[in-house]
């Protein structure tokens, strides 16, 4: 058996010009490591290839919708149909499920090491300087959970030149000029490095932070502009409309730290914060750092307040009680941001039944879009926002079957390319 080869297939896209998608031949497919899910059945593979031909996705991130639907149904793509793009400019953003293929193809020499690979002590030097930045950043971000174990493993296996590269990658990555408080333990690790060059890099970054090395320090700055009244917690002087006050302070603190700086319990702050003022500015902080009690209180208050799904952070609803989660879903269904419904559903995408879809603005727009196309004989300009596509990726199989019947009843031919997502849904 030959060692196999990569297969490049060119498509012509209305939006992106020529698009090249990659797969492998049967010989190479047999050598790839097994994924944690089996490959999809033949009927679904045919529907998957039809989506690739119609949508001509230009990069890995453009395939996530239907790859996620397959994963939710318990399947992976077949490598003879598709593998993640490894182009130096387009790599990354593939679902985690396919990481073993990505890393094996580079380790075996079929692709160069790129920003979509995991970086390790063993392969660090095989990355070009331009391609190792994103993998290092990914390790630093994930390192909050395990005291930066992977970053330190690379540092301890390599000379000072590599440790200097690692230390240099600790910053806010464009959010602001500086470092986050949660990065301080890693900076202190490099501050103790035996190399003067490495320790100087860490010292410079820490000195630039000054006294602002903790979440509480930033929270105290915010607290100086907040008034705590018996019934409400509000800005002392409301910021000007359409401005982003204290961006860095919010990015560098947590909900608990703000509550502590105000001498309040986090749940008390959540219960009393002014929803139309300070609450809006605290929403992302609460969604990313608040515990489930804090998020439950805030999400309930905002929904009771009539706040629409388009104005709510999806992370507010992580692990909240199911009745509240259902209320959040209904708010998302009435949002004009159609794709937020799929993001909200996550692993539950592909399970909504037809009555639930009837509450969605995308369902209301489906009929109009079909009628308009039949009249004007033109496909929708933005394929990603086609209501048939959006519905197809979140509907249950029974709902997808009903949607297909609805579309055909309106005059759409069963083999119309706009139905590819629905057909894929039904084949899984």
Number of C-alpha atoms within 10 A of each C-alpha: 5 7 11 15 14 18 15 13 13 12 19 14 15 11 14 11 11 13 16 17 22 17 20 20 15 15 14 19 19 14 13 16 14 13 15 12 15 13 18 20 14 12 13 20 20 16 20 27 16 18 21 18 18 16 21 24 21 20 21 18 16 15 19 15 20 21 19 21 27 25 20 17 18 14 20 22 23 18 21 18 18 18 21 24 23 22 16 15 11 16 19 23 16 20 16 9 15 19 16 16 20 26 19 16 21 17 15 10 9 14 17 19 26 27 25 23 26 19 25 16 15 10 14 19 14 15 17 13 10 10 19 21 18 18 20 23 18 14 18 23 14 15 18 14 9 8 14 18 15 18 23 19 12 20 21 13 14 14 11 17 12 17 22 21 17 20 22 15 14 22 18 15 11 7 12 12 12 16 21 22 20 16 21 18 14 19 24 14 14 24 22 14 17 10 15 13 16 23 20 17 18 25 17 12 19 21 11 14 17 8 10 19 20 17 21 23 19 24 24 19 15 19 20 12 12 17 14 17 10 7 10 15 22 20 19 13 9 12 13 8 7 6 8 11 14 13 12 15 19 21 17 21 23 23 27 23 21 26 20 17 19 20 13 15 16 20 19 15 24 27 18 19 21 17 21 12 14 17 21 15 16 18 24 20 20 23 23 15 18 22 18 17 15 23 24 21 18 26 27 17 16 18 16 9 11 9 15 17 23 16 14 21 16 20 19 27 24 15 14 20 12 10 9 16 20 13 16 23 20 17 21 27 27 17 20 15 15 20 20 18 25 22 16 20 17 14 14 16 23 25 19 19 16 18 9 14 19 12 14 20 17 25 19 13 14 20 15 12 17 23 16 14 13 13 9 9 10 9 15 15 10 9 15 15 14 20 23 26 20 22 26 28 25 29 27 22 22 14 24 27 17 16 22 20 13 14 19 16 11 14 11 18 13 15 10 10 15 22 22 24 25 26 25 25 27 20 18 21
